[in-house]
Amino acid sequence: MTGSRPPIAIVVVDRPGAGSGCSCAGAANPELPRFAGDLEWLRWEGAQVSRRDPRDSGMTFADLPAARRLVDERGIDALPLVLADGVVMHSGSYPSREQLRAILEDARVARTATSPP
């Protein structure tokens, strides 16, 4: 992290119940433990990571307009999705660590491109 810039904010919007590890209604997914480790890796890379369960917000995502638009367009098939600084970067599956690395790099490049000189 450079200077006083805040960390890249990564938000994962899970399928309902998936973030909790709940096995109800078939929510158990063997990808979840791997993905949890990859999110911890993102934290070590300096990102601020949070996860959202749509059950907690009733799928309104008032503070995530890009997520709301995508869910309105594609429905629950858009989940899970990953946003970086409010921009949807991946949807429909849990990304691999390499994909997360690319998302983080793209978000850093986007910040650099929009930073004042």
Secondary structure by P-SEA (a helix, b strand, c coil): cccccccbbbbbbcccccccccccccccccaaaaaaaaaaaaaaaccbbbbbccccccccccccaaaaaaaaacccccccbbbcccccccccccccaaaaaaaaaaaaaaaaaaccc
